[in-house]
Amino acid sequence: MSQKRVIEQKKPDISYPCSWEYKVIGSDEQKLRAVILAACTPVVPTITLANVSKKGTYFSLNAELQVEDEEMRLRIFSYLNNSPDVKIVI
């Protein structure tokens, strides 16, 4: 009988407020920018183009902003993650 190894996930130790960066990947750069702005409202993040796939079909944007607390950080992540225009959020 094999035993499963249980990995305990520890909550990250983050001191708030702090600067936070999300990497957001999708196929339409302008839609990604709009989703990021909507997710972060009322804060305006700094959005930079990080990478474009060789064929130009995927874009990776970095969004950096000041998050006030864990609730804000997770709310933005959830908004981005649930958007149909976003393929991946890191």
Buried (B, 14 or more C-beta within 10 A) or exposed (E): EEEEEEEEEEEEEEEEEEEBEBBBBBBEBEBBBEBBBEBBEEEEBEBEEBEEEEEEEBBBBBBEBEBEEEEBBEBBBEBBBEBEBBBEBE
